[in-house]
């Protein structure tokens, strides 16, 4: 893909005169003397070196009287080309009215062409490397098949979390992957728009591709970065390289067990409130409550209070706006990877941007207020711990900037509450369907003062069957050579199908679909001889894992899980309500899309 490509109006049409027809444009190689001589004027627009778009006005010697405008496009990554469109529009805004329209049309065409060239080249490289997969179309890739298969599956909700009915959970939440897996195996390539994704549900392949030194060759996919920017900013989830390592070093100690102990009170108080509301709700009724709604709301409140406090300053308002943003972003059914698809969601993007701006301003006020009073040591939330950590000698005195602190607060909120809430919600459902495990956990709570072993097994088993993060993604930062000789080209995304791996009978046995927490007693997932490493990935893998040598979220999740579950089991007996419909669905997370209705009987 060396050199440039030029877009020039064919047939001598002078589009600068305001009568361009997009169909007339032809792709011409630039660099031939007859075309690229004597540029009269050149404007380079774009914000980063790889985003260069040169609008070059040339005079062909043989067409002195009819100057053509030539747009030179460097073959850059198509996702970045959306930036180019924005930049081109900005540049064109300084020109006359019709020039604006022409520049816009040229830019759109340029983006599409660039994406087409890029996708075709990537497809060739992947096929050469031996990766097969369903045939994509341009510019949607395999999205039409994904949408059609999903539509055909959604009506098949079953009544309860009965294991036999749930045997095909993977095919229910990822019907397209199940179908392609049957044709192409556990590793194949599919396309979201013009973005190639290496689908992986084979732990051996995953280990070969990302284990050891290979791990550093993978980053977070660009294609999701922009979509998730309003949620995570440039916080830990999205940061890369040295910046990521620095953030992680500052943040990790704030999540230590000792620091989190100060949050037990917050968790217990919020949970008591939730249980009181449930107790009131069932008085005089049929005893049925949608526990998922309550648990999600409770977890959001806990993480907001634990992160930046909601009882003072503008905390409550930030919490409200973060929730509004989450609702907004969840609605969006984006055409991921499709060039220019963002332009179809302009209103929503604008709303998210405005909410983001308000949230940032409020958080900035909170941080400023904290900076003024940290010396008094009044607050024990994560924000204060981070402010304190930044000034400690252990971190080399490196403070996170206000901007970075804002992004981390948002990251904790979006990364931390829903995952924990979903783990708890699915747990309540499975315990309601398995009263013997409710009894076992109650007994453990009565008799044990230390480690709650059985509760640990239950948590692992729930995360295996219903992983709140049903997939983990990466993008190759460079060409990656696999031990078998295959090469994954730079820029290829990887989509690790956690649900498929967690429910694969070849990895977990013929009862893989059954709720059997005791399998984690005899068989800890990372130690069993016949089970490959990396077949249990609820928190991701490698350096970016949520639960790693340096813990980020696990301590908080584990503590909240224990507190909420213990308090709930002590207060109520749980049964699956007749109105419950089992409808697990992937909406970023793996959610019970019709809620979780349980009958609660006070104990
Ligand atoms: C059951 C609960 C949770 C689950 C299932 C979960 C899952 C995950 C997953 C799958 C990843 C991506 C890992 C990868 O790319 O390999 C991740 C990363 C992350 N999680 Fe969690 N998480 C949970 C709880 C939390 C909590 C409570 C917090 C913080 C308040 C949190 C903060 C983060 C952060 C900051 C990252 C990015 C780490 C990095 O890139 O270095 N998570 N989590």
Boltz pocket constraint, residues with backbone or C-beta under 6 A from the ligand:
constraints:
  - pocket:
      binder: B
      contacts: [[A, 236], [A, 237], [A, 238], [A, 239], [A, 248], [A, 303], [A, 411], [A, 412], [A, 413], [A, 415], [A, 416], [A, 417], [A, 419], [A, 420], [A, 423], [A, 467], [A, 468], [A, 469], [A, 471], [A, 472], [A, 473], [A, 537], [A, 538], [A, 539], [A, 540], [A, 541], [A, 542], [A, 543], [A, 544], [A, 545], [A, 546], [A, 552], [A, 553], [A, 554], [A, 556], [A, 557]]
      max_distance: 6.0
